[in-house]
Amino acid sequence: MSAVLGLNAVFHDPAAALVVDGVVVAAAEEERFSRRKHGHDNVPFAAWELPAQAMSWCLAEAGLAPEDLDAVAYSYDPTLCRPYDSVLDDTWEGLRTLYAERAPLFLRTALPGLDPAVVRFVPHHVAHGASAYLAAPHRSSAVLVLDGRGERHSHLAGHCRDGDLEVLFQQELPHSLGLLYEDVTEHLGFRRSSDEYKVMAMASYGTPRWLPELRELVRTTGDGGFRTDPVDWGSFVKRVGKGGDDVDRDHADLASSVQKRVEEVLVELAADLHRRTGESVLTMAGGVALNCVANSRIARETPFEHVWVQPAAGDSGTALGSALHVAHALGDRTTPMPTAALGRGWSDDELEAWLTTAQVPYTRPDDIADEVAQCLAADGVVAWFQGRSEYGPRALGHRSLLAHPGHARNLERMNDVKGREQFRPVAPMVLADRAHEVFEGPLPSPYMLFTHDVKPAWRERIPVVTHVDGSARVQTVDPAEEPLVARMLEAFAARTGVPVVVNTSLNTAGRPMVDDPRDALECFGSAPVDLLALGPFAVRRPRA
């Protein structure tokens, strides 16, 4: 039996996770504490900046001290990066590797009492993979990891059997689907390693007219890998200074072309992996696995019967994966992650104390779920703060902004509340037992990692969550797993006949998702939201 603290501190999205006796106890991104989006700027030498607050909280949540830890798992292995000039000829490689090598000493300072000898380095893509195959409810699976880069690779294909990973193929840099997508994101005026989801949304407004050219430049190699030749993006469209609301047709077409080619390559890689393993289950992680459109094509077009994607598929998830990997190596039988709600939570008394301190008028209705459903049915916007916060980038009914999906103006209204581009869609949450009435696609979908077609009969009934291409990124809600959210959806459906509610993350543009009660109160105070549901308490905006 062991206690293992996992952490990610390289590249972006620093995070910490704690696994005790094989059970996931806590996991959180540093951004939720520091209130800096992605934890820190995505600079090449970011390895020096540890997720200090997330680490300390994980230990406090379990009542452990640093000296109680059997291991600290660091999701990057600097020994794989030598020589310093690297396959990318990256001038920063030496400094990043030096910082990572010194991590045990940094950790001794950040966690007084920790023995630096317990720090273990876990290869970046192995950590990504373990966050999927050891967290999923399957003991064996094919494993597919794709992101921008790790130490020397951008992709891992493997086969997990009862918790042990056999690596079948790794794609060496500089070939990288993740870096390809980052490049086009930057070319279209958005922030790389941050705004790739905006490009995915923009792609639906275009046509893939440069797909033939990209098929020449980006191609699979038949051995489990792929090639990404250098792309002269300016030969397609001029570079954008700063992306915004105006979706230029040419830029939308470029986004569409890249998106479609990435989808095609992923389907080919997944199909090849199925041939190699014969598995019925595919588990996925890495930043590219957050591309829910591609995930749906894999689920639809490959022989896999089940596709399970880690909710924290980006780099933050490597904290969890490295902890699970080391716990398994130490002999613990790891158990699947029970939920994505692995972050901070507060008791009702603690929440009421926050409200009292803030001197905010509030009520405690008999049933907060019914109170919220009534407000939503009356076309109010609700800030929903319940239970422990989510691990990963998706709001899954714990730190959410909710609205009625049936009034078309609410898409612009929600994007205005959040201060983000109008071309971006918002997502639906739906009762799991009624999802098939409204949507077609991989069901259930509890982590909002697949896209679904909205059935034609429903598109006019829920226009807010129906994207321009007729799709929606669905979250299904099972009453056994999320009883409060399900009760709210049931009460809303009883009033409106619609089992769907708009669900987007509770934050404003450029800010991390709301995490603690202060964040919730500040967001409520600064955005045109009608009701804040803070635990069992209701805070309403005063009438003018």
N, C-alpha and C positions, 0 to 999 in steps of 0.2 A: 504494500500500500504506500502511496506517495502523494506529495503535494508538489505540483509543477506549475510555475508561473511562466507563461509564454508571452513574448512581446515582439512587436514589429517596430523598428526604428529607422529603417532604410527607405529611401525614395520618398514615399508620401503615406499619409493616413496612419500615423503611429497609433498603436493600440496595445492593450494588455488583456490577457485572459488567464483564468485560474482553473486548473483541473485537479480535483482532490479525489484520490482513490478511483480514478477513471471517470469521474462525473464532472461535467462542466458546471462550475459554481457561479462564475461571473465572467463577463467580457464587456469591454467598453473602449471606444475610441477616445484619444486624448482631446480631440476637438470639442467634445461635449463638456469638458472641464475648462479648457483654456479659452473657448469661444472663438478660436481661430479656425476658419474653414480648412479642412484637411489636416489640421494639427499644426502644420508649419508650411512655409513656402516649399515648393518642389524644387529644391536646389540639389546639385549633384552630391554635395558633401553632408546631406541631412542626417547621416548615421550618428552624428554626435549627440543629437537631441532625443533623449529618451522620453517615453510616455510616462513621466514621473507621477502625475496625478492619477492616471488610470491604474498604474501599478499599485500605488498606495491604497487606492479604493478597493481594488480586488482583494488585497490582503485583509483590509479592515472588514470587508463583507464576510469573509470566512473566519474572522477572529484569529488570524495568523500573524506571526512576526517574520521578518526576513530570515531569521535563523531557523525557522521551522520548515523552510523550503528544502525539498530534496533535490530540486533542479530548477534552473532558469533556462528556458529554451529561447534562443535568439534566432529569428527566422531569416538568417543570412549566414553563409559560410565564407569568410574572407579567404580561407585557404584555396578556394576554387578560383579566385580572381587573379592570382599571380600568373605570369608577370604583370607588372602594373600597367604596361601599355595596352593590354587586353585586346580582345577581338574587335572591340569598337574603336580602338585607338583613342580612348577617352582620356583627356588630360587630367580629369578629376579622379580617375580610378584609384590612383595611389593614395590620395587623401581619404577617399571614402573607405578604402580597404583598411587603412591605418586606424581610422575611427572605429570601424567594426571590430578590428583585432583588440582594441583597447576597451571594448564594451564591458568585460568583467570588472575592470577597475572603475569605470564610470558607474556601474551598478553598485559597487561597494559604497560609493559616495552617496548615490541616490537612495539606497536602502541600507542604512547603517545596521551592521550586524550580519549582513550577508557574506558568506564565504565565496570569493570569486571562483573557487575551484568547482562550484556546482553549476557554473554556466556552461551550456552546451550549444554549439552552433548547429543549426539545422538548415540544409540547403533550401533556398527560397522556394523552389517549385515543389520540393517534397513537402514543405510546410503548407503550401497552397493545396496540394493533393490531399494531404491528411485532413485538412479542414473540410474536405468533402467526404472521402471514403470512410473516415473514422467518425464523422458527425452524422452521416446519413443512416437511416434505419435499414441498412443492408450490410451484411457481413462480407459479401463479395461483390465486386463491380469492376467494370472497365473505368479507367480514370483518365480524364482529359483536362489539362491545365494549359491555359494560354493567357499571356499578359504582355506588357511592354518588354520587360526584361527581368532576369534574375542576375546571378553572378556571371554566367557565360551563355545562358540559354534564354529562349522566349517561350518554350513549349515543352511539355512533358506528356507522354502517353504511357499509361501503365495498366497493370492488372493487380487488383487487390484481392487477396484470398484470406479471409478470416483475420483481417487487420494488417497483414503483411503486404508490402508493395513490391512488385516486380516492375522495374522501369524497362519499358520496351523501346522507347525512342525519346531523344531530346533534340530539339532544333537549336543549333548553334546560332548565335548572333553573327552578323547584324540582321539576319532575316527575322522579322517580327511582325505579326499581324497587329499587335497592340501599338507598336511604334508607328506603323502605317496609319492607324486610325488617329493616333495623337497628332501626326503630321498634318493630316487633312483638317483636323479640328483647329489647329493653329492657323492653317492657311485660310480657313473660313472666318477668322476673326475671333475665335473663342480660346479659352484657356486650356492648354494641353494638360493631360493627367487630371482633368477636372470636369470639362464640359463636353466630353464625348457623347453623353446622352442627348445633348442638344442637336448634334449632328444626326444621330439616329432618328430624332423627331423630325428634323428638317428633311430627311431623305424621303419621307412619305409625300412631300409636296413636289418631288421631282420625278424624272424618268431616267433610267440608267443608260443614257445615250453614249457614255464612254466605257461601257462594260467590255466591249471587244478589246480596247486598248489595255484595260486593267487585267484582262485574262492573260495577256501576253506578259505583263509585268509581275503578276502575282499568281503563282501556280503551285499545285502539289507536285511531289516528286516520285510518288509511287512507293516510297519506302517508309511512309509514316510521317514524312516531313513536308516542307514547302520552301519556296523561294519568294522573296520580296525584293525585286530589283528597284534601284532608285527611281523615284517618280518626279518628273518635272511638273509640279502642280500648276505652275504658271502657264504651261502650254495648253491647259484646259480652260482655266479662268484666272483672272487676276487676283492677287492676294487681297483680302479684306482687312482693313485696319482694325475694325472692331465690329463684331457681330451684333445684330440687334433684331428688332421686330420685322423689318422689311426683308422678306425672303426673296432674293433675286432668283429668277428662274435658272440661270446658269449655275449658280452656287448650289441650288437645290438639286440640280441634275448631277453635279459632282458628288454631293453627299449620297444621293441615291446610287450612283455607280459604285462608289466605294463600299457602301453598305451591302449591296447585292453581291459584290465579289467576295467580301468577307463571309457572308452567309454561305456561298457556294463552297468556299474552301473549308469552312467548318463542317459542313455536311460531308464532304469528301473525307476529311480526317476522321470524323466520327464513324463513318461507314467502314473505313479501313480498320479502325480499332475494333469494331464489332467482328470483322472477319478474323482478326488475330486472337481475340479472346473468347468469342462465342457467348459472352455474357448477355443476359437480358436487361441488366441495369447499367446505366452510365451515370457516373458522378462527375461533376464539373466544378472548377474553381478558377481563379485568376480574373483579372479585370475584364477580359474579353467575355467572360461568362455572364457579365451583367448586361450583355446585349440580348435582351429578351426576344427580339424579333428572330435573331439567329437561333436562339434556344428552341423556339417553337418549330423552326424548320427542321432542326435535328430530331425533335420529338416526332414530327410528322413524317419525315422522309427517310429515316434510318430504321433498321430492324429492332432497335432497342425498345423494349416494352415500357421501361420507366427511365426517366431522366430526372436526376436530383441535383439541384444547383445550390451551393452554399450561399445563404442569404448575404453574408459578408464576403462576397467572392473577391473583392478587391484586396489590396495589400493589408488592410486592417485584419482580414480573416486569417492571415498567416500567424498572427499571435495565437489564435485558437488552434490552428493546425500544428504549429510547432509544439505547443503544450501537449496536445493529444499524441503526437508522434513520440515524444520523449516518455510520456506516461506509458504508452504501449511498449516501448523499448525496456522500460523498467519492470515490466511484468504485470502491470495493471490491465484488467479487462475494461476497456473504455466502453462507455455507453453512448448512444446517439444523443445529440443535443436535443433537449426536450422542447425548445422554443427559441425564437430569436430575441425574446424579451429577457436579456441577460444583464442589462445595465441597472442603473440606480432606481430605487423606488422609495416611497415614503408612506408611513402609516397615516390613517385619517387624522389622528391627533396632531401629527407633525404638519400636515397640510393645513389644518385649521389654524395652527400657530402662525404659519406664514401669512394667512389671510388677516389674522388679527394684527400682526405686526405691520402689515401694509395698510391697515385701516381701510380695507375695501369692503363695501357692503356685499353680503352673500347670504344665500339660503342653503338649507339642506333638504331638498325635496325627498319625498318617499322613495322615489326611484329615479336616479339620475339618467338612466337609459331612456326612460319614458319622457322625461323632461327635455332631453336632447332631441328625441324623435319629434316631439311637438314643435320645437323651434325649427327643425329642419323642414318639416312639412309646411310650416308657414314661410318658408324660403329664407330662413336665417342662416348665417354662417357660424359654425361652432368650432372653437378650439377645444380639442379633446385630449386631456392629460390623465392617463390612467395606468396604474401598475408600474412595472419596471420598463425602462426605456429599451428601444430596439438596438441590437447590434447589427451594424451594416447601414447602407444608405437608404433603405426603404422604410417608410412609415407604415406600420402594420397594425394600427389600431391602439397604439399606446401614446404616441406623440403625433397626433393627426389633426388636419384641418378638414372639416366636413361641410358638405353642402348638398342641396337637392340636385339630382342629376337631370331633372326633367325640364328645366328652364334654360334655354340656349344661352341667355346672357350671362349665366353663372360661370362659363369658362373665362370670359373676359374679366368678370368680377373676381374670380379666384386668382387669376394671374396678376390683377391689379393689387389684391391684398398682399401677394407675395413679392410684387415688384419684379416680375420676370417676363420674358418674351412671350408675345401672344401666340406664336406658332406652336408653343409647347402644350402637349395634352395633359390632362389630369386623369387619375385612375379611378376605377370603381372597386368598392368592396361589395361582396354579394354573399348572401346566405349559401352555404355549401350545397344544401339539398335542393336549391332552386337555380344554381348556376347554369345547369344544362338547359333551362328554359330560355335563357337570355344569350348565352355565349357558346361558341364552338371552339374547341382547342383542348390543350392538356388540362384535365381536371382530375382531382382538386389542384389548386394552385395557391397554397397558403402564404407564399413568400413574394408574390408579385414579380416573378422572374420569367414569365412567358407572356406572349401576346395572344389574344383570342379574337376571333371574328364576332362582332356583334350581329346577332341574327336580324335579318331585314325588318321583321315585325317590331323590333325593339329600338331601332336606330332613331326614330323620331320621338320615342318615349324617353330615351336617355341620351339626348344629343351632347350633353356636357362631357360625357366620358367616351363618346364615340369619335375617334380620331378621323382625320380627313380621308384615310384609306379604309374606314369602316372597322378598324381594329380597336382593341382596348387592352391595357395591361392590368389583368384582373388579380384581385386578392379574394380567395374564397375563405369564408369564416365558418368554422365548425364550432357549434355550441359547447362541445365537450372540451375544446381547447381555449376558446375565447368566449365564455358565457356572457360577459357584460356587453361586448360588442354585438354578439348575436342577438341579445335581448333588445338592444337599440335598433338593429336592423328589422327585427320582427315587429317592433312597435311602429317603425316608420312604414313598413309594408302594410300594416293594418290600417294606417291612415291614408295611404296614397295608392296602394295596389302595386307599388314598385319595391322589389326586394334588394335594391341597389342604392348605395349612397356614394357620393364623391368622396374620395379619400386621397389627400396629398399631405406632404410632410408639414409639420407645424414649425415653420420658420419663414423668414423673409429673405429676399435674394442676397446671396453672398454671406449668409450667416449659417452656422451649423444648426442642425435640428435642435429644437428646444429639448432640454434635458431635465433641469430642476425647476422647482416652483417659481423661483425668481425669474428664470427665463420665460416661463409661461405667462406670468403677470406682465412682464415688460413687453412681450409680443402682443398680448391682448390690449395693452394700453396704447400701443403705437399703430395698430392695424385695425381696419374697419370690420371687426368681428363682433357678432351680436351676443354671444354667450361663451363663457369659459367654463367647461366642465372639469373642475380640478378635483379628482377623486369623486367623493359623493356630493361635493359642493358645487353650487351654480353661482357664477358671477355674471351679472348682466350689465350691459353698457347703459349708463344713465341716459334717459331721454333728454333731448335738447329742450 
